[in-house]
């Protein structure tokens, strides 16, 4: 008997999905006991683009096995927030934002 999760992808991760599954919570059916990494990659979203996965509001790792009825939120790289205290996918966030300016930028201000 298939299991079901409700899943939503955020921001640029939607680019990997068919239009009817973009920016909405949708049902995903699966059999067996796959990891959340296997499930999201089967939908065409590369795990290397993912910075945070929440299942029922809790941060999980790629090797987490979702249960029937779980609600899953999948987020890309965070540009403005430090999510290091809550991530479970890797030791540190994928990107640390930094900006480089030169003397000419002052003319724009």
N, C-alpha and C positions, 0 to 999 in steps of 0.2 A: 504494500500500500504506500503510495507516495506521501511525502511530508511536504509541508508548506511553510514558507517564511514570507514575511512582508518586508520588502527592501526598497530603499531609496538611495540614489546616488546624487551627490551635490556638485554644483558648479561645473568645471570643465570635464569631470568624469562623465557627464551626460553626453559628451561628444562621441563616446564609444557605443552608445545605445541607440536602438531604433527610436524614432521620434515619439511614438506613443508611450515610451517608458521613461522619457526625459522629465526630470523635475517633478515626478509624482511617486507616491508610494504604490508599489505594485506587488502582486503575488508571484512567487517563484516556487515551483515544485521540484522536488528532488527525491531520489531513492538512495538507500544505503546510509552511510555515515560520512559524507564528504566534509572537508574542512571549509571554513568560510573563504579561504583563498581559492580553493577549487571552484566554489560556487560563483564568486565574482569573476574569475577568469573565464568560466564557461559562458558568461554573458558578454565577453569581449573586452572587459576592462582589465588592463595589465596591473598586476599587483604593485609594480614599481611606481605607479602613479598615485598610489593610495598612501595617505599619511595617518589616517585614523579610521577605525571601525568601531562603532558602538552597537552592541546587541542589548536590547531592552535597557538602554541608557548606560551600559557599562562598557568601558574600553576592553577590547579583546585582542588577542594575537592572531596571526594568520592560521595557526594550527587549531584554533577553536572549532568545535563541532556544533553548529547551531541545532537547536531542538525545534520540533514541530511547533509552529505558532510564534516563533521569535520575530521581533521587529528589529530590522537591521538598518543602520545608517552608515553610509560609506562616504568619506571625505577625502578630497585631494590635499595637496601640499598647502599648508597655511602660510600666508605671507605676512600677516600682521600680528598674529597671536603666538605666544609661547605655549605650546601644548605639551612640552616635554614631561610635565608631571603626570599626564594621563595616557600617553601613548604606550601601546603594548606591542607594536609591530616591529620596532627596531630600537636600538639604544638611544637614538636622538632623532629629532625631526629631520625630514629630507632636506630642508633648506633653511638656512639662516639668512634673513634678508639683510643686505648691506648696500649702501649707496656710495658711489664715487662721484665727486664733482670737481670741476676745475674752475679757474678764475673767471671764465666767461659766463658762468651760470649766474654770478652776481648781477650782471647786466639785465637779466630777465626779471629780477625782483623789484 
